[in-house]
Amino acid sequence: MSIFDNKRLTNETFKLDIERMRRGWYSDKYFENIGRMLTVLASEGYTYAGNHHNLPPDVSPENIAVGDIEVEMQWFTRRPGSTIVVGVDKTLAMLRHCTGYWEGDKFIETSDKLEVWAVHDGTIVKSDGDPLNVEPVIKARGRYRDFALLETPSLGVLTRSSRVATNVYETLMAARGKPVLFFPARFDLHEVQAADGYAYNIAIQRFNEDFSHQIGSFVSTDAQGDWWGGAGGGTVAHAAIASFLGDTAEVMMQFSRVLPAHIPRIALVDFNNDSVRDSLRVMKAMFAKYRELCDQGDETGAAKYVLYGVRLDTSGSLRDVSVEPLGDPTLDLGVTPRLVFNVRQALDSAWESWNIPEVWKDAAREYCRNVKIVVSGGFNPEKIRKFEKLGVPADIYAVGSWLFNNNGATVTDFTADVVRVKVHGEWIDMPKVGRRPLANPNLERVW
């Protein structure tokens, strides 16, 4: 699975479309064209017949069977700084099951003739952006035409998965170890959810190991947890509140009554653009039921009415009514530090106005102060760092589309280059200008 358990995922997890991948369905067409050309040349017995080769002076260009040329290819990213590498195991599954050639309708597998080295998912590689100074994450040696078609899909999974993982890691850094909920599912095709959720989980494990934390992984769909045994979590949506005629408190009361206690009760409180009022209404109603069931000795039932948190999701085009405008009103739109401070203060002191027996006051105070604040809506590392610098009492950050960000410093595009060819039994450097064979101490022999 990763560096964290020293195991690798197999195609039992990925369920590749092997048949079509072998036929180049997912490959840039020029790789298919190259493969066809080399196959024909091999059948013709063609040997190199050109005049402008890059071989060293002491290496003869004669009798080189180009159609069966063996190459050394390396996969790497140039994302500046550090990259959390994910997608290696799926690439290895592609190489293992789709390396080979067709004889009529029969596919002849030749992966056993490859030499493959790879890092584990979760490994960190560094780059200054110069392709002459990168750290390869996979290296393979073998007959080029047998695996040429796999360059496109392998680069795709490495690029996307590593980008998501690294963006998650940077978000965790900004949040200073506070939980980050993975909320981008609605911003891309559903087919990518399993890979994206796996990348998120790898980033969580990497962060926990690097900083001795124990942050949990929180995904929103079951598909996002498919590769690592996770499951989606969540509570109510705006549509549910609309179904209850805008009554957020009643939504949470019925949610708490119907659904099992292990699902955290997190109230979405921005529907009416009065997050303080609706937070207080929800908490008061749920605590009243909690106290009633506790007094009846029904601790199991009471556990269903513990309010875990409230989520602030105010639209970036609105100013919550609890936030008084100061100067430029556009500065107070959306989920702002002032809104979070307002909600925290209201939650912490709410019990003081409740008409409850003296014996319940300490418990009521703890109930209120234990309610966490989840913030969502347009959060990215820059905004999170601002909140943390100001000491905003947000407990959990929910982040969506930014985790897919692919612009400037977050561009994680992978490249695969042939850097050596085998000529007369010896490996000869043959990179294009601007590339060279490179090493990575974390590469280990796979097969």
Secondary structure, DSSP 8 states (H G I E B T S, - for coil): -BTTTTB---HHHH---HHHHHTTTTS-HHHHHHHHHHHHHHHHT-----S-----TTS--TT--GGG-EEEEEEEE--SEEEE---HHHHHHHHHHH-EEEETTEEEE-GGG-EEEE--TT-EEEE-S-GGG---SEEEEEEHHHHGGGHHHHHHHHHHHHHHHHHHHHHHHHTTT--EEE--GGGS-GGGHHHHHHHHHHHHHHHHHHHT------BSSTGGGTTTT--------HHHHHHTTT-HHHHHHHHHHHS-TTS-EEEE--TTS-HHHHHHHHHHHHHHHHHHHHHTT-HHHHHTT-EEEEEE---TT---TTS---SSGGGG-SS-HHHHHHHHHHHHHGGGGS---GGGHHHHHHHHHT-EEEE-SS--HHHHHHHHHTT----EEEE-GGGG--SGGG---EEEEEEEEEETTEEEE---TT------TT-EE--
